[in-house]
Amino acid sequence: IIPPLHLCAMKCREPRLRRRAIALLLSYPRREGCWDGVQLGKVDTWIMQLEEEGMDDFGHIPEESRWRLGEIKTNIQERWVWAKVIQDSYDIHGQWAYSTSVREHKIMT
């Protein structure tokens, strides 16, 4: 259950569906192997907020405003998750360039 909800929360471009996936991850705390729903729900919320900063007036998030998860580390005992996200965009020559921006965030769970 957790991996597909996480994928939907990260990649879905329909805001209502994306928010519903995040709400399910946060509302029903569970672990499935290495997957922790609440931790991923909080990471997905942060990524969604970053992407919505670039949203246009019609509610569309352009490709250059999208972020992808580059790295994630968790500490169950201290109850935190650290995530690094990467943004790809166009360079000064109009060519698609990978890893143009990086952000990191530590979230207490």
Secondary structure, DSSP 8 states (H G I E B T S, - for coil): -HHHHHHHHHH---HHHHHHHHHHHHHS--EETTEEHHHHHHHHHHHHHHHHTT--TTS---GGG--EEEEEEEETTTTEEEEEEEEEEE-TTS-EEEEEEEEEEEEE-
